[in-house]
Amino acid sequence: MASPAWTDKVFRLRRLPHYVTDGFEAASLISTALGIPLDDTVIRSLATTSNQWESPPSKIVTLQLNSIPGWLQYDSRERQEWEISFPEAPGGRLILDAHFEGLAVLNDVDREFHHTDCIAISGLASHPFGSWQPHGYDKSFMWIRDEVPRSIPGIRMILYGYNSHLVRSQYFQSINDIALGLIHQLDTGGWNLSTSKPIVFLAHSLGGIVLKDAIVQIADREIVASMLDRVRGAIMFGVGMYRSHLIAMTQGWSNEMLVQDFSRENGHAYLRHLNTRFDGFSFI
C-alpha cells in the first residue's frame, strides 16, 4: 500500500495511445506500465489532448494510486515528473506528473454538442489542480472536472498550470513569461484556427493578471491575434494582487521578479499600464 501522501495525491498521465477509450482500458495499461495491481490504479478522468500537432491525438488521464512501484519516488519540492517506457505511446514513453503545468484537458465532449472551451487558471502559490479541490484528505472530487461538465453540457474543461511557488523557489519568471507560456499553449491547442471553439476563462488571483497580460500580448502579435476572436468572456475572482509583504518571502530567490511585478512599491505602474490596455478591449 502507498503512504497517505500518495493516496491523497492526484496525478496526470499523458501520451496514452489514442485507442484507449475508457477508464478500464486506461487503468489496465497504466497498471501494467507501472507494475502495480489493476485495482490500485484509480482513473478519475480520460480525455483527448488539446495538442493539434499530434496525429492521432493521444489521451490524458487524471488518476490516483493506491500503491506505488519501488522505483517511483515522490518529492513535492524536487521531482514531480517521471517518464515511463511504453512502446505504444507517442514517442515511446508515458509521462506521469504531479505538477499539472501546461494545458490539461479534463473531459471530452461529443463533436456535435461541443460548444465552448473553458480554461481555468489558478492563482499565486497555488496548485493548478489542487486549488480547485475542497480542503481535506479526500481528493476524489474536483469541481471543475466532475461537476461543471455535468451542470453545463457541451463544455470542455481545461486547466492551465504554471509554477507560482513562492518560498525558496528556483524558478525565474515574470508575469509576461507566464502569459507568453499561455499564448504558446493556446497556439499549440489550435485556438488560433477558425474551426476552434469559443473560450471562456476562469481566473483566480495571479491567474487573472496572467490572463490580462496574455490578451494584451495576443493583440500585439499579428500571427496569433485571431485568438481574440475566440474569447467570449472571463470570470475573475480575487484579482487584487497588491501584496508587497510577499517580497520578504522571495527576496534573493529567482522568483523575486514575479512578486515585484505586482507589489505596490514596484509593480503599481505595471498594473496600471496593464489595466489601461486591457480595459480598451470590448469583448469582456
C-alpha positions in Angstrom: 0.0 0.0 0.0 1.1 3.6 -0.6 1.6 6.1 2.1 -1.2 8.7 2.7 0.9 11.3 0.8 0.5 9.1 -2.3 -3.2 8.1 -2.0 -4.2 11.7 -1.4 -2.2 12.9 -4.5 -3.8 13.4 -7.9 -1.6 12.7 -10.9 -1.8 13.4 -14.6 -0.6 10.9 -17.1 -0.1 12.0 -20.7 0.6 10.3 -24.0 -1.8 7.4 -23.6 -2.3 5.7 -27.0 -5.3 7.1 -29.0 -7.1 3.8 -29.0 -7.8 3.9 -25.2 -11.5 4.7 -24.9 -12.5 4.1 -21.3 -11.2 4.2 -17.7 -10.8 0.4 -17.5 -8.6 0.3 -20.6 -6.6 3.2 -19.2 -6.2 1.6 -15.8 -5.1 -1.7 -17.3 -2.4 -0.1 -19.5 -1.1 2.2 -16.7 -1.0 -0.6 -14.0 1.0 -2.7 -16.5 3.4 0.1 -17.2 3.9 0.9 -13.5 3.9 -2.7 -12.4 1.1 -2.3 -9.8 -2.2 -4.1 -9.3 -5.0 -3.0 -11.5 -7.3 -2.2 -8.6 -4.7 0.2 -7.3 -5.0 2.5 -10.3 -8.0 4.7 -9.9 -8.9 6.7 -13.1 -10.7 9.9 -12.4 -10.9 11.3 -15.9 -10.0 10.4 -19.5 -9.8 13.0 -22.3 -8.1 13.7 -25.6 -5.1 16.0 -25.7 -5.5 19.6 -26.9 -2.3 19.4 -28.9 -3.3 19.9 -32.6 0.0 18.5 -33.8 -0.5 15.0 -32.5 -2.0 12.7 -35.1 -3.7 10.6 -34.0 -4.2 12.6 -30.8 -3.1 10.9 -27.6 -5.1 10.6 -24.4 -4.6 12.2 -21.0 -5.9 11.0 -17.6 -6.1 12.2 -14.1 -5.6 9.4 -11.6 -4.8 8.4 -8.0 -2.6 5.5 -7.0 -3.2 3.2 -4.0 0.2 1.5 -4.4 3.4 2.6 -6.0 6.3 0.7 -7.7 9.6 0.7 -5.8 11.4 2.7 -8.4 9.0 5.6 -8.2 9.9 8.2 -5.6 7.8 11.4 -5.0 9.2 14.6 -3.6 6.9 17.7 -3.9 9.9 20.1 -3.7 12.1 18.3 -6.2 10.7 15.7 -8.6 7.2 15.9 -9.9 7.5 14.3 -13.3 8.5 10.8 -14.5 8.9 9.2 -17.9 7.7 5.6 -18.3 8.9 3.4 -21.2 5.9 2.2 -23.2 6.4 1.4 -26.9 2.8 2.1 -28.0 2.8 5.6 -26.6 3.7 8.6 -28.8 7.5 8.9 -28.5 7.7 5.5 -26.8 7.0 6.8 -23.3 4.2 7.9 -21.0 4.6 11.0 -18.9 3.4 10.9 -15.3 3.4 14.2 -13.4 2.0 15.9 -10.3 2.7 19.5 -11.3 -0.1 19.9 -14.0 1.9 22.5 -15.8 0.7 23.4 -19.3 -2.7 22.5 -20.5 -4.7 19.6 -19.1 -8.0 18.6 -20.7 -10.3 17.2 -18.1 -13.2 15.9 -20.3 -14.2 15.1 -23.8 -17.4 16.3 -25.5 -19.2 14.8 -28.4 -18.4 16.9 -31.5 -22.0 17.7 -32.3 -22.6 19.0 -28.8 -19.3 20.7 -28.1 -20.0 24.5 -28.0 -17.4 26.0 -25.6 -14.0 25.5 -24.1 -13.4 26.8 -20.5 -9.8 27.3 -19.4 -9.2 27.7 -15.7 -6.1 29.5 -14.5 -5.1 29.1 -10.8 -3.6 31.8 -8.6 -0.4 32.7 -6.7 1.4 30.0 -4.8 -1.4 27.5 -5.6 -1.5 24.2 -7.4 -3.1 24.1 -10.9 -5.3 21.2 -10.0 -5.4 21.1 -6.2 -6.5 24.7 -5.8 -9.9 23.8 -7.3 -10.5 21.0 -4.8 -12.1 21.1 -1.3 -9.8 21.1 1.7 -9.2 17.8 3.4 -7.7 14.4 2.8 -10.3 13.2 0.3 -9.1 14.2 -3.2 -11.5 12.2 -5.2 -13.7 15.3 -6.1 -12.6 18.3 -8.2 -15.5 20.5 -9.1 -14.1 21.8 -12.5 -13.6 18.2 -13.6 -16.5 16.5 -12.0 -19.3 19.0 -11.6 -19.1 21.7 -14.3 -19.3 19.3 -17.3 -22.4 17.7 -15.8 -24.0 21.1 -15.0 -23.2 22.7 -18.4 -23.4 20.0 -21.1 -21.2 20.7 -24.2 -18.4 22.5 -22.4 -14.9 21.1 -22.3 -12.9 22.0 -19.2 -9.2 22.6 -19.4 -6.6 23.7 -16.8 -3.6 25.9 -17.5 -0.9 25.3 -15.0 2.3 27.2 -14.3 4.8 27.4 -11.5 3.8 30.1 -8.9 5.6 28.8 -5.9 7.0 31.5 -3.6 9.1 30.1 -0.8 12.7 29.1 -1.8 11.7 28.8 -5.5 14.4 28.5 -8.1 12.1 29.4 -11.0 13.0 32.6 -12.8 9.9 34.1 -14.5 7.9 37.2 -14.8 4.2 37.6 -15.4 5.0 38.3 -19.0 6.8 35.0 -19.2 3.8 33.1 -17.7 1.4 34.9 -20.0 3.6 34.0 -23.0 3.5 30.4 -22.0 -0.3 30.5 -22.0 -0.2 32.0 -25.5 2.1 29.2 -26.8 -0.3 26.6 -25.3 -3.3 28.2 -26.9 -1.5 28.3 -30.2 -0.5 24.6 -29.9 -4.1 23.8 -28.9 -5.4 25.3 -32.2 -7.3 28.3 -30.8 -5.9 30.4 -33.5 -7.9 28.5 -36.1 -11.3 29.5 -37.3 -12.6 25.9 -36.5 -11.8 26.2 -32.8 -14.4 26.6 -30.2 -15.1 29.8 -28.2 -13.2 30.2 -25.0 -14.4 31.3 -21.6 -11.8 31.7 -18.8 -11.9 31.2 -15.1 -9.1 33.1 -13.4 -8.2 33.3 -9.7 -5.7 35.7 -8.1 -2.5 35.9 -10.1 -4.2 33.9 -12.8 -6.4 37.0 -13.7 -3.3 39.2 -14.2 -1.7 36.4 -16.3 -4.8 36.3 -18.4 -4.9 40.1 -18.9 -1.3 40.2 -19.8 -1.8 37.3 -22.3 -4.7 39.1 -24.0 -2.7 42.3 -24.3 0.3 40.3 -25.8 -2.0 38.5 -28.2 -3.4 41.8 -29.5 0.2 42.9 -30.3 1.1 39.7 -32.2 -0.5 39.6 -35.6 0.4 35.9 -36.1 -1.9 34.9 -33.1 -4.3 37.9 -33.0 -7.1 35.7 -34.3 -7.2 34.1 -30.9 -9.1 37.1 -29.6 -12.0 36.2 -31.9 -12.4 33.0 -29.8 -12.6 34.8 -26.4 -16.1 35.2 -25.2 -15.5 36.2 -21.6 -13.8 35.6 -18.3 -14.8 35.2 -14.7 -12.1 36.6 -12.4 -12.1 36.4 -8.6 -9.6 37.5 -6.0 -7.6 39.5 -8.6 -6.3 42.3 -6.4 -2.7 41.3 -6.0 -1.3 44.3 -4.1 0.8 42.1 -1.8 4.1 43.8 -1.1 4.6 41.8 2.0 5.4 38.8 -0.2 8.6 40.4 -1.3 10.2 39.4 2.0 9.4 35.7 1.3 11.0 35.8 -2.1 13.9 38.3 -1.7 17.1 36.8 -3.0 15.3 33.9 -4.8 14.8 33.5 -8.5 11.1 34.3 -8.4 11.5 37.7 -6.8 10.7 39.3 -10.1 7.3 37.7 -10.1 6.3 39.4 -6.9 8.0 42.6 -7.9 5.6 42.9 -10.8 2.5 43.3 -8.7 3.8 44.8 -5.4 2.5 48.2 -4.5 6.0 49.7 -4.3 7.4 48.3 -7.5 4.5 46.9 -9.6 1.9 49.7 -9.4 3.0 51.2 -12.7 2.9 47.8 -14.4 -0.6 47.0 -13.1 -1.9 50.5 -14.1 -0.5 50.2 -17.6 -1.8 46.6 -17.9 -5.3 47.6 -16.8 -5.4 50.6 -19.1 -4.6 48.5 -22.1 -6.9 45.6 -21.1 -9.8 48.0 -20.4 -9.6 49.0 -24.1 -11.0 45.6 -25.2 -14.7 45.4 -25.5 -15.3 41.6 -25.5 -15.0 41.2 -21.7 
